[in-house]
Amino acid sequence: MTPKQVASSLRHHWTIENGIFYVRDVSYGEDRSHARLIAAVMSVIRNLAISLIRREAFPFMTDAWAAIS
């Protein structure tokens, strides 16, 4: 791989990390959740909520929550 390809791969990785997992971990507190028995169901619900919010083009989850509430 060329250095440009490596850099592109790293940027892509962090785009996914920051766009999906960071939101789930920080905004929705998924890592702090003790709901291990229903974790799969809650994950699906969180993913659905994040997808709906992203479709409405909110830049941040907190902006969406403020608008929705």
LINCORZI-V900151 format. One record per residue. N is the residue number from 0. RES is the residue in three letters. OMEGA is omega in whole degrees, 0 to 359 (* if undefined). NEAR is the number of other ideal C-beta (glycine too) atoms within 8 Angstrom. D_CENTER is the distance of its C-alpha to the mean C-alpha in Angstrom with 2 decimals. Layout:
n=N res=RES omega=OMEGA near=NEAR d_center=D_CENTER
n=N res=RES omega=OMEGA near=NEAR d_center=D_CENTER
This chain:
n=0 res=MET omega=177 near=5 d_center=28.87
n=1 res=THR omega=177 near=5 d_center=29.61
n=2 res=PRO omega=179 near=6 d_center=28.02
n=3 res=LYS omega=179 near=6 d_center=26.36
n=4 res=GLN omega=178 near=8 d_center=24.81
n=5 res=VAL omega=180 near=9 d_center=23.56
n=6 res=ALA omega=179 near=8 d_center=22.07
n=7 res=SER omega=178 near=8 d_center=20.39
n=8 res=SER omega=178 near=9 d_center=18.93
n=9 res=LEU omega=178 near=8 d_center=17.61
n=10 res=ARG omega=179 near=8 d_center=16.06
n=11 res=HIS omega=179 near=8 d_center=14.39
n=12 res=HIS omega=183 near=8 d_center=13.03
n=13 res=TRP omega=174 near=8 d_center=11.61
n=14 res=THR omega=177 near=8 d_center=10.19
n=15 res=ILE omega=181 near=9 d_center=8.09
n=16 res=GLU omega=183 near=9 d_center=7.51
n=17 res=ASN omega=183 near=8 d_center=6.80
n=18 res=GLY omega=184 near=7 d_center=4.88
n=19 res=ILE omega=189 near=9 d_center=2.39
n=20 res=PHE omega=178 near=8 d_center=4.27
n=21 res=TYR omega=179 near=10 d_center=5.26
n=22 res=VAL omega=181 near=11 d_center=3.56
n=23 res=ARG omega=183 near=13 d_center=4.58
n=24 res=ASP omega=186 near=10 d_center=7.47
n=25 res=VAL omega=185 near=7 d_center=8.66
n=26 res=SER omega=182 near=9 d_center=8.21
n=27 res=TYR omega=176 near=10 d_center=8.77
n=28 res=GLY omega=185 near=8 d_center=10.86
n=29 res=GLU omega=181 near=10 d_center=10.28
n=30 res=ASP omega=180 near=5 d_center=12.40
n=31 res=ARG omega=184 near=5 d_center=15.08
n=32 res=SER omega=177 near=9 d_center=15.45
n=33 res=HIS omega=182 near=4 d_center=18.88
n=34 res=ALA omega=183 near=7 d_center=18.50
n=35 res=ARG omega=182 near=6 d_center=19.02
n=36 res=LEU omega=181 near=4 d_center=21.15
n=37 res=ILE omega=184 near=7 d_center=18.72
n=38 res=ALA omega=182 near=9 d_center=15.52
n=39 res=ALA omega=179 near=6 d_center=15.25
n=40 res=VAL omega=179 near=7 d_center=15.87
n=41 res=MET omega=178 near=11 d_center=13.41
n=42 res=SER omega=178 near=10 d_center=10.63
n=43 res=VAL omega=180 near=8 d_center=11.89
n=44 res=ILE omega=179 near=8 d_center=12.14
n=45 res=ARG omega=179 near=11 d_center=8.62
n=46 res=ASN omega=178 near=9 d_center=7.54
n=47 res=LEU omega=179 near=8 d_center=10.52
n=48 res=ALA omega=180 near=9 d_center=9.89
n=49 res=ILE omega=179 near=12 d_center=6.66
n=50 res=SER omega=179 near=8 d_center=8.91
n=51 res=LEU omega=179 near=8 d_center=11.82
n=52 res=ILE omega=179 near=10 d_center=10.67
n=53 res=ARG omega=179 near=8 d_center=9.81
n=54 res=ARG omega=178 near=6 d_center=13.22
n=55 res=GLU omega=174 near=7 d_center=14.88
n=56 res=ALA omega=172 near=5 d_center=13.97
n=57 res=PHE omega=182 near=10 d_center=12.92
n=58 res=PRO omega=183 near=4 d_center=12.07
n=59 res=PHE omega=180 near=6 d_center=10.42
n=60 res=MET omega=181 near=11 d_center=9.29
n=61 res=THR omega=176 near=7 d_center=12.65
n=62 res=ASP omega=180 near=9 d_center=14.55
n=63 res=ALA omega=180 near=11 d_center=13.48
n=64 res=TRP omega=178 near=8 d_center=14.40
n=65 res=ALA omega=180 near=7 d_center=17.64
n=66 res=ALA omega=182 near=7 d_center=18.51
n=67 res=ILE omega=182 near=5 d_center=17.97
n=68 res=SER omega=* near=4 d_center=19.93
